[in-house]
Amino acid sequence: MKKKSLFKVGNPGGAGRYGLTPVLMTGLLMVAITCRAQKTAGALLDPVEKTGFYRIILPPQLVARCRADLSDLRICQSDGTMIPYVLNTDVKSRLNAGYFALPDPLIRQKDSSDKHSYILLQYADAFRIERLSFVIKGPTLYKRTARVINEDAVGMDRHIATISLDPGDSVFPIPAVKTRHLLIDVTNMDNIPLVFSRVASEQSGIYILTHLEEHRDYELEGGDSLARKPDYDLHYFTDSLSKRPLDIGYKDVVLREPKPALVKKDSISVAKVRADARSTVILWLVLVIVLLLLIYISVKMVKAIAKKETNDRL
């Protein structure tokens, strides 16, 4: 059973026997439109000046729009050709680029009568969080146990880590979690609550290795909800690299909000909607006629029965 939070965190079917009503048909059409593949983040890579293997450090803003396992991450040429890559999310990898700061979350603190303080961290996007740093105003001396909880998860997946807060220990690596809401549950016992003035969050320098050709344009993309996890054989070659790969940067990450795709007026879908709308009008006319006929027959039967009873009495 999902634990109730202390904070408020904000297939189309086939036609039936008589076809679909216009409202239902329109709803199903919108579902079909919005389920089309949509990439919600992208970044153009810098010009490739030399053919070879490259390391691309993944920007947090793009990672936030990808799935938790980054299975929808893609590198594309300008003509749409997909380029193989190898993903590495190991913080201890020799090519990991360290930690990158994420935008600070909004902090909401609730000091409860159960001797716990609940600090809700609300992020602007579903960032990949791998390290937390706490700035605490007071009291001067303290040592508290705290649990880090993923408020967007359910069941056993909610608990991320247990940490111990004290003035000399305020930076904590945690297992990677992709979320918009973290809850810090601090056990106060009989002590006064801690006052949190800031919580800094970071993503490690996770990266991909790929082979790029000079004078070609490439784009890093993510956020396609329909994309399948790719299965490339490039790792057979990157595992035995004798030289350090080159680094390549990217221009600003472009974030796109998912929008319904436009449907051409002469498309089959629109024609089908119009045809079904006409069929629905005809259906309603038939139903009205049948209903009137049933009423007429019922009235005739009632009159016939009443007349028969009258004759029987005579």
C-alpha positions as CSV (number, residue, x, y, z in Angstrom):
1,M,0.0,0.0,0.0
2,K,1.3,3.4,-0.9
3,K,2.3,5.5,2.1
4,K,0.3,8.7,2.3
5,S,2.5,11.8,1.9
6,L,2.5,14.6,4.4
7,F,2.7,17.0,1.5
8,K,0.3,17.3,-1.5
9,V,2.3,16.7,-4.6
10,G,0.6,17.7,-7.4
11,N,-6.1,1.9,-25.5
12,P,-8.3,3.2,-27.8
13,G,-10.9,0.5,-28.4
14,G,-12.6,-0.5,-31.6
15,A,-16.1,0.6,-32.7
16,G,-19.0,-1.0,-31.0
17,R,-22.0,-2.5,-32.7
18,Y,-23.4,0.9,-33.7
19,G,-20.1,2.8,-34.1
20,L,-18.7,5.5,-31.8
21,T,-20.2,8.8,-30.8
22,P,-18.5,11.9,-32.0
23,V,-17.2,12.8,-28.5
24,L,-15.7,9.4,-27.9
25,M,-14.2,9.3,-31.4
26,T,-12.6,12.7,-30.9
27,G,-11.1,11.6,-27.6
28,L,-9.6,8.4,-29.1
29,L,-8.2,10.4,-31.9
30,M,-6.5,12.8,-29.5
31,V,-5.0,9.8,-27.6
32,A,-3.6,8.4,-30.8
33,I,-2.1,11.8,-31.7
34,T,-0.4,12.4,-28.4
35,C,1.0,8.8,-28.3
36,R,3.1,9.5,-31.3
37,A,6.9,9.6,-30.8
38,Q,8.0,12.9,-29.4
39,K,11.5,13.9,-28.4
40,T,11.3,16.4,-25.6
41,A,15.0,17.4,-25.3
42,G,17.9,17.8,-27.7
43,A,21.4,19.3,-28.0
44,L,23.5,19.8,-31.1
45,L,27.0,18.5,-30.8
46,D,30.0,20.8,-31.5
47,P,31.6,20.3,-34.9
48,V,33.6,17.0,-35.3
49,E,37.1,17.9,-36.5
50,K,38.6,14.5,-36.4
51,T,37.1,11.0,-37.0
52,G,37.4,8.8,-33.9
53,F,36.0,7.8,-30.5
54,Y,34.5,10.5,-28.4
55,R,33.2,10.9,-24.9
56,I,30.0,12.9,-24.5
57,I,29.2,14.0,-20.9
58,L,25.4,13.9,-20.5
59,P,23.8,17.3,-19.5
60,P,21.5,17.1,-16.5
61,Q,18.7,19.0,-18.3
62,L,18.6,16.3,-21.1
63,V,18.9,13.4,-18.6
64,A,15.9,14.8,-16.7
65,R,13.8,14.4,-19.8
66,C,14.9,10.8,-20.4
67,R,13.8,7.6,-18.7
68,A,15.5,6.6,-15.5
69,D,17.5,3.9,-17.4
70,L,18.3,6.4,-20.3
71,S,17.0,3.7,-22.7
72,D,15.5,6.5,-24.9
73,L,18.8,8.3,-25.4
74,R,19.8,8.7,-29.0
75,I,22.6,10.2,-31.2
76,C,21.4,11.1,-34.6
77,Q,23.0,12.5,-37.8
78,S,21.4,15.3,-39.6
79,D,19.7,12.8,-42.0
80,G,18.1,10.9,-39.0
81,T,20.6,8.0,-39.0
82,M,21.0,6.6,-35.5
83,I,24.6,6.4,-34.2
84,P,25.6,3.5,-31.9
85,Y,26.9,4.4,-28.4
86,V,28.0,2.9,-25.1
87,L,26.5,4.3,-21.9
88,N,28.4,4.4,-18.6
89,T,26.7,5.6,-15.4
90,D,29.4,4.3,-13.0
91,V,30.5,7.1,-10.7
92,K,33.8,5.3,-10.1
93,S,34.6,5.0,-13.8
94,R,38.0,6.5,-14.8
95,L,36.2,8.6,-17.4
96,N,33.4,9.9,-15.1
97,A,33.6,13.7,-15.1
98,G,32.8,14.3,-11.4
99,Y,29.7,16.0,-10.2
100,F,27.6,18.7,-11.8
101,A,25.3,21.0,-9.8
102,L,21.6,20.8,-10.4
103,P,19.1,23.7,-9.9
104,D,18.3,24.1,-6.2
105,P,14.9,22.6,-5.2
106,L,12.2,24.4,-3.3
107,I,12.3,23.5,0.4
108,R,9.2,22.9,2.5
109,Q,9.8,21.9,6.1
110,K,7.2,20.5,8.5
111,D,8.2,19.9,12.1
112,S,5.8,17.3,13.4
113,S,4.7,16.4,16.9
114,D,6.0,12.9,16.4
115,K,9.5,14.2,17.0
116,H,10.4,14.1,13.3
117,S,11.0,16.9,10.8
118,Y,9.9,16.3,7.2
119,I,11.8,18.3,4.5
120,L,10.2,18.1,1.1
121,L,12.5,19.0,-1.8
122,Q,10.6,20.0,-5.0
123,Y,12.6,20.1,-8.2
124,A,11.8,21.9,-11.4
125,D,12.3,18.7,-13.4
126,A,12.8,14.9,-12.8
127,F,16.6,15.3,-12.4
128,R,19.0,12.4,-11.8
129,I,20.3,13.0,-8.2
130,E,23.4,11.3,-7.0
131,R,24.7,13.6,-4.2
132,L,23.1,15.8,-1.6
133,S,24.7,18.6,0.4
134,F,22.9,20.3,3.3
135,V,23.3,23.8,4.7
136,I,21.8,23.9,8.2
137,K,21.5,27.1,10.2
138,G,21.1,25.6,13.6
139,P,21.4,24.5,16.2
140,T,25.2,24.7,16.5
141,L,25.6,21.1,17.7
142,Y,23.6,18.2,16.4
143,K,23.7,14.7,15.3
144,R,20.6,13.3,13.7
145,T,19.6,10.3,11.7
146,A,17.7,11.0,8.5
147,R,16.1,8.9,5.8
148,V,16.1,10.0,2.1
149,I,12.8,9.0,0.5
150,N,11.7,9.2,-3.2
151,E,8.2,10.7,-2.9
152,D,7.4,9.8,-6.5
153,A,8.0,6.1,-6.0
154,V,5.9,3.4,-4.3
155,G,6.6,0.5,-1.9
156,M,10.2,-0.5,-1.2
157,D,11.5,1.8,-4.0
158,R,10.6,4.8,-1.8
159,H,13.6,4.4,0.5
160,I,16.9,5.6,-1.0
161,A,19.4,5.9,1.8
162,T,19.8,6.5,5.6
163,I,22.3,9.3,6.5
164,S,23.7,10.8,9.7
165,L,23.7,14.6,9.8
166,D,26.3,16.5,12.0
167,P,28.3,19.7,11.6
168,G,31.3,17.9,10.1
169,D,29.3,15.7,7.7
170,S,26.9,17.4,5.4
171,V,27.7,15.9,1.9
172,F,26.2,12.5,1.0
173,P,26.5,10.4,-2.1
174,I,23.3,8.5,-2.6
175,P,22.2,5.8,-5.1
176,A,21.1,7.5,-8.3
177,V,17.4,8.5,-8.2
178,K,15.4,10.3,-10.9
179,T,12.6,12.3,-9.3
180,R,10.9,15.6,-8.9
181,H,10.3,15.1,-5.1
182,L,12.6,14.0,-2.4
183,L,11.6,13.7,1.3
184,I,14.2,14.0,4.1
185,D,12.8,12.4,7.2
186,V,14.9,13.6,10.2
187,T,14.6,12.0,13.6
188,N,14.8,14.7,16.3
189,M,14.1,12.7,19.4
190,D,13.8,15.3,22.2
191,N,16.0,17.9,20.4
192,I,14.8,21.1,18.7
193,P,14.4,20.7,15.0
194,L,17.2,21.5,12.5
195,V,16.7,24.5,10.3
196,F,17.5,23.8,6.7
197,S,18.5,26.9,4.7
198,R,19.6,25.1,1.5
199,V,20.0,21.7,-0.1
200,A,22.4,21.4,-3.0
201,S,21.9,18.5,-5.4
202,E,24.3,17.0,-8.0
203,Q,24.4,14.6,-10.9
204,S,27.6,12.7,-11.6
205,G,29.4,13.1,-14.9
206,I,27.8,10.1,-16.6
207,Y,28.8,9.8,-20.2
208,I,28.5,7.9,-23.5
209,L,31.2,6.7,-25.8
210,T,30.6,6.8,-29.6
211,H,32.4,6.9,-32.9
212,L,31.9,10.1,-34.9
213,E,33.1,11.1,-38.3
214,E,34.6,14.5,-39.2
215,H,32.5,17.1,-40.9
216,R,29.2,15.5,-40.0
217,D,26.5,17.0,-37.8
218,Y,25.2,15.2,-34.8
219,E,22.5,15.8,-32.2
220,L,21.9,14.2,-28.8
221,E,18.2,13.5,-28.2
222,G,16.0,12.1,-25.5
223,G,12.5,12.0,-24.1
224,D,10.9,9.7,-26.7
225,S,8.3,7.8,-24.7
226,L,7.9,5.2,-27.4
227,A,11.6,4.5,-28.0
228,R,13.0,1.0,-27.2
229,K,16.3,0.3,-25.5
230,P,18.9,0.0,-28.2
231,D,21.2,-3.0,-28.6
232,Y,24.5,-1.9,-30.1
233,D,27.7,-4.0,-30.6
234,L,29.9,-1.0,-30.2
235,H,30.9,-2.1,-26.6
236,Y,33.1,-4.8,-28.2
237,F,35.3,-2.1,-29.4
238,T,35.1,0.5,-26.6
239,D,36.0,-2.1,-24.0
240,S,39.5,-2.4,-25.4
241,L,40.3,1.2,-26.2
242,S,44.0,1.9,-25.9
243,K,43.8,5.6,-26.1
244,R,41.6,8.0,-24.1
245,P,38.7,9.1,-26.3
246,L,38.4,12.7,-27.4
247,D,35.9,15.0,-25.7
248,I,33.2,16.8,-27.6
249,G,30.8,19.4,-26.2
250,Y,27.3,20.6,-27.2
251,K,25.3,23.7,-27.6
252,D,22.6,24.6,-25.2
253,V,20.0,21.9,-24.4
254,V,16.7,22.7,-26.1
255,L,13.7,21.5,-24.1
256,R,10.4,21.0,-25.9
257,E,7.0,20.5,-24.3
258,P,5.1,17.6,-25.8
259,K,2.5,18.9,-28.3
260,P,-0.1,17.0,-30.2
261,A,1.0,16.4,-33.8
262,L,-1.0,18.0,-36.6
263,V,-3.2,15.8,-38.6
264,K,-3.6,16.4,-42.3
265,K,-7.1,17.2,-43.4
266,D,-7.0,14.6,-46.1
267,S,-5.7,11.9,-43.8
268,I,-7.5,8.6,-43.3
269,S,-8.1,9.4,-39.6
270,V,-10.0,12.6,-40.3
271,A,-12.0,10.9,-43.1
272,K,-12.8,8.1,-40.7
273,V,-14.0,10.6,-38.0
274,R,-16.3,12.3,-40.5
275,A,-17.6,9.0,-41.8
276,D,-18.3,7.8,-38.3
277,A,-20.0,11.1,-37.4
278,R,-22.4,10.7,-40.4
279,S,-23.0,7.1,-39.3
280,T,-23.8,8.2,-35.8
281,V,-26.4,10.7,-37.1
282,I,-28.0,8.0,-39.2
283,L,-27.9,5.7,-36.2
284,W,-29.7,8.2,-33.9
285,L,-32.4,8.7,-36.6
286,V,-32.9,5.0,-36.8
287,L,-33.1,4.7,-33.0
288,V,-35.7,7.5,-32.8
289,I,-37.8,5.8,-35.4
290,V,-37.6,2.5,-33.7
291,L,-38.4,4.1,-30.3
292,L,-41.5,5.8,-31.9
293,L,-42.5,2.5,-33.5
294,L,-42.3,0.7,-30.1
295,I,-44.3,3.4,-28.4
296,Y,-47.0,3.2,-31.2
297,I,-47.1,-0.6,-30.9
298,S,-47.3,-0.4,-27.1
299,V,-50.2,2.1,-27.2
300,K,-52.0,-0.1,-29.7
301,M,-51.5,-3.2,-27.5
302,V,-52.8,-1.3,-24.4
303,K,-55.9,-0.2,-26.3
304,A,-56.5,-3.7,-27.7
305,I,-56.3,-5.2,-24.2
306,A,-58.6,-2.6,-22.8
307,K,-61.1,-3.2,-25.6
308,K,-61.0,-7.0,-25.1
309,E,-61.6,-6.6,-21.3
310,T,-64.6,-4.3,-22.1
311,N,-66.1,-6.9,-24.5
312,D,-65.5,-9.7,-22.0
313,R,-67.5,-7.8,-19.4
314,L,-70.4,-7.3,-21.8
